Amino acid sequence: MRVMTSLPKRNLNHVTPAAQAAEAAGFDSIATMENSNDPFLPLAIAAMETDRVELMTGIAISFNRSPMVAANMSHDLHLASGGRFKLGLGSQVKGHNVRRFSVPWTPPAPRMREYVEALRAIWRCWEVGEELNYEGEHYQFTLMPPYFVPDKTDLPMVPVTIAAVGPAMLRVAGSTCDGVQLHPFCTRKYMEEVVLKRLTEGRAKGGVPRENFEVFGGGFIATGPDEETVQKIFEYVRYRVAFYGSTRLYWPVFEQHDLIDLGEKLNAMVRKGEWDKIGAEVSDEVVHLFAAVGTHDKIAAAIEKRFGGVSDMVSAIAAPDAEPGLTPDLIQDLQRIETPFQGFRTDY
């Protein structure tokens, strides 16, 4: 199993020491997120200051950028890092696309499929000289004068993974992408009964074999050197379960466990503005459905039970104010957990 951690996002001056420390600790991947800051700029710094660790966006929002823009930034990061970059994309919800980014909204799954197809058409044009002639419903790319073609990387194609929650986007991930980034509001049962089935349906339509397809995440991890730290993160997870569970979009997960009544209660509470009370409605038993829990000496076994055989990479990110402090020995323990994923197949 591979282990990911994140880079600081508020100030680019903090990236170099954090990236170097993550690599020295033995993390497989370091990721950036797109919320209040750009996800690509920190990775440019990390590419120059590290030698081994994978660099990934986890995720970059897709539809606010043309595939040509994303292709260009990905090309440059891939080249600078010697082939260590992985592009993670997410559609975001309608409100953010329309009202925050002023981007027209269309059904996201078919548009994401075209987005990934267009990226690969652009990269094939640049790397192997294929004529750029991608024409879809949402994206058309048919012009690439030689002056605008960047230098060849002589590297495998950039792997592309997407964030997916619903069945349609999961099928797009399975049929079109190199991997999927699962939402932490996810249980083992939902992963087995829904996620894997939809991914398999997608791969049946031409996707890569399971051993070349990476499944990332799908739950929370609450760990630390002592019980006090674990409990602090456990309470954070409790509130996150309540927060996400108050939204109907996530109720298919609750449905797998006959928890729709809980979802309806949480929804009614947030409509009344009772945000500070929703966490108390989520029992310890429910939190354990969503998280692997334990101190550092127990967490590897808990992660294997919760994620083993399903997820290929997990995140070390916990509560914002907690200090999980994963040690090199613990990271190595997690890396010994066997997973189906063997590596990306990224030929052109």
N, C-alpha and C positions, 0 to 999 in steps of 0.2 A: 504494500500500500504506500502511496506517495502522500507527502504531508506539505501543506501550503500555509504560508503566513502572509501578512499584508505589509505594504510599505506605508510610511507616513504620507499624508495627503495634504496637510495644511500649509507646509512650508518646504519648498524644494531643497533648502539647505540641510534638511534632516535626512534626505534620502540616502546619501552615500554611507554614513555609518550604519544605518538600519539595514541596508542591502548587504553590506559586507558582514555584518553580524549574523544575519539570517543564513548566508552561505556558509560561514564558519561553523554555525551550529548544526548544519547538515540538512536544512530544509531542501526539499526538491523543487519548490516553486515559490516565487513571491509575486503577489498580485496587487493591482490597484483597482479601485472602484470609482465609478462616476456618480458623484452626488454633488458636493460643493466645489469640487476641483476637477481639473482635466486628468483623465486616466493615462494618457500617453506620455506626457512630459516626464513624470518620475521614472518611467521605464527607460527613457533615453539616458538619464543619468546612471541608472543601475546597469545598463548595458555596458557602459564604459568602465564601471568600477567593480564588476564581478566577472568570473570566468566560467562558472559551472551551472549555477542555479537557473532554472527556467523562469522566464519573465512572461507574465500574462495579464491581460485585462480581465477583471472579474466582477462586473462586466463594463464594457463600453456601450453606450446607447447607440443603436444602429441608425434609426431613421432620421435623426437630426444631422447626419453626415451622409453625403453621397458615397456610394461604394468606392468611387475613384479616390476620394479623400482618405478613406479608411485603408484602401489598398496601398496608397503611397506611404502613409505613416507606418503601416505594418512592414512594408518592404524595407524601409530605412532601419527600423528596429531589429528586424530579422538579420539584416546585413551587419549592423553594428555589433550585435551580440553573437555572431557566428552561428546563427541558426537556432537560438534559444527562445525565440518569441512565439507565443501562442495568442491568437486573437479570440477573445471571448466577447460575444455580443448579446445584447438583450433589447427587446422591443420597447420596453416601458409601456405604461398604460396610456389610454387615450388622452386623459386630462393633461398629462405632462407634455405629450407630443403637441397637442393643439394649443394649449394655453401657456406653456413654459417655453417651448421651442418654436412655436408658430409653424408646425409641420402638419400638412393635411393628413387625416387619419383614414386608413383603409384596413380591411381585415389583416391582422398582423402575420398570421402563419404563411399564407401564400406570398406575401411581400418579403418575409424573411428568407423564404426559399430562393426567391429571385436575387436577393441581396448576396447570399452566399455564392450562388452560381455566377453572378456578375464579378465578384471578387476573384474567383478562380479564372474566369475568362481574361480578366485584366492581367493577372499574374502570368498566365500562359503566354499572353502577348509579349510581355516584357522578358520572360525568361527563355522561351523556346521559339519566339518569333511567330507565333500563331496570329493570324489576322484577327483584329478585334472586331467582332460582329455579334454582340449580344443584344438581342431584342426581346424584351419581355413586356408584360402588361404595365409594370411599374418602373422598370429601368431599361434604358437603351444606351448602349455604348458602341459606337461605330467609327470613332475618329481617334487615331493615335499617331500623329506625325513623329518621325524619328527623333526630332529634337526633344520631345517630351518623354522619351523612353529612358528610364533610369538604368544604371549599370546592372548587369546580371549579378545575381548573388552566388551562383553555382552552389546553391543549397536546396534542400527539399522545400516543397511548398509550405507556406505557413499553415499550421493546423488551425481549424476554425471550430469553435464550440459555441453553443448558444444556451442561454437560460431558457428553461421550459417548465411550465407548471401544468397547463391544460393538455388534453389529448392531442389536439391538432398540432401544437408546437412540438410536443414530444415526437410525433410522427415525422415532422420536418427534421428534427435532430437526427433521428435514426436513419432517414433516407438520404440526407444531404450533407451532414456535418461529420466532423471527426470526434465529436464528443458532446456531452450535455452537462450543464451546470444546474443542479437541482436546488430548489428553494429549501431553506432549513425547516420550514413548516412542512414536515414530511415524516412519516413513520415507516418502520420496517415493513409493515403489512401493506401500506399504500405503495411503497416501492415495488414490492413483489407482485401485488395484485393489479396495479395500474401502470406504474412507470415502466417496468421492464416489458410488459406486454405491448404497450404502445411503441416503445423503442424497437421491439422486435418486428412489429408490423411495418414500421418505417424502413428498417434494414432489409426487409423482404422485397422492397421496391428498388433495390439497387444500392443500398448503403454498404458501408465497409463491414467486414466480419467483426464479431464482438471483441476479439483479441486486439483489434486496431481501433476500438471505439472506447473513449474514456468517459466514465460516469463519475462526476465529482459532486460531493456533498450529499444532501438528502437528510439532514438532521443537525442537531446541536451537539457540542461537546462541552461538558462541565467538568473541568479538572483543575488541579492546583497541587501545590506541595503539601497542603494540610486541609483538614475538613472545613475550617473557617472559610478558606478561599473557595473551595468547592461549593459550599452553601451559598456564598455570595453570587457565584455564577448561576447556580441552580435557581435562585430567585429571579435573576435577570431573564433566564430562559422561561420561567413561569410567566412573566409578564409578556414576553414576546409571543408565547403561545396564545395568551389571551388577546393580545393586540391583533395578530393575524387572524385568529379564530373569530374575531368579531365581524369579519368581512365575508360576505357570502361567497366570494370568489374561491375561498379556501375550504369551504365546507365539504367538498368531495373527500378530503382527508378525514374530517370528522365522521363522515358517513360510514367509512370503513370500520369505525369503532362504535357505532351507534351513539354518537355524541352530537347529533344535530340539535338536541335540546340545549346543550351547552352553548353552541354557536348562536342560537336564537336569543338566549339570555344575554350573552355578551354583546350582541348586536343592539338589543334594546337598551342596555346600559350605556353604550357609547352614544346612542342617540339622545340620551338624557345628559350627556356630558360627564358621566361618571368614570372617567378614564383612570382615576386613582384607585378605583375599587375593583376593576376587572380581574386583576391578578389573583385576588383571593378566591375567585370562582374556579380556578384551575387546580385540581388536586395534585398531590405528589405522583399518584399513579399515572395521571395524564402526562405530566412533565416527563416521566420516564419513557413514555411512548415516543417522545420526540428527541430524546437525548441519550447519549452515552455518558454515564456519571461515575466519577471515582477519583480518588487521589492518584498522584503520579504512579504509585506502586500497583494500582489496580486498573488504571484506565486502559491500558493496552488490551486486556482481556475484554473489557466492556465495549471498546470500539470494535473489536473483532466480532463480538456477538451482535452488536447493533448494525454494523456496516459491512461485515465480512461477506465476500462472495457477491456483493451488489455494487458497492462503491469502490472505485479505484484510487480516489484521492479524497482526503478529508482536510478540513480547515482547522488550524490551531487558534483561530480568532475566537475570543470569548467575549465576556462583557467588557464594555469600553473602559471601565475603571479597575478591572481585575488584572492581576499579574499571573498568568498561568505559568510563565517561565519554563517552557518545554526544554528539557535538557537534551544534549546530544544523545545520551544513552536511551532516553525515552523515545526520541525521534527514530532511532535505530530499531527499537522494539516494534514501533508501528510499521516501519518499512519491511519488517519480516513477515507481516501478514500477507498471505497470498491473495492475489486479485486476478480476474480474467484478463485485464488489459496488459498487453505486451509491448505496445509501442505504436505510434502513428504510422499509417501508410500514406505518405504525402508525396507520391510521385506526381508528375505533371500530366 
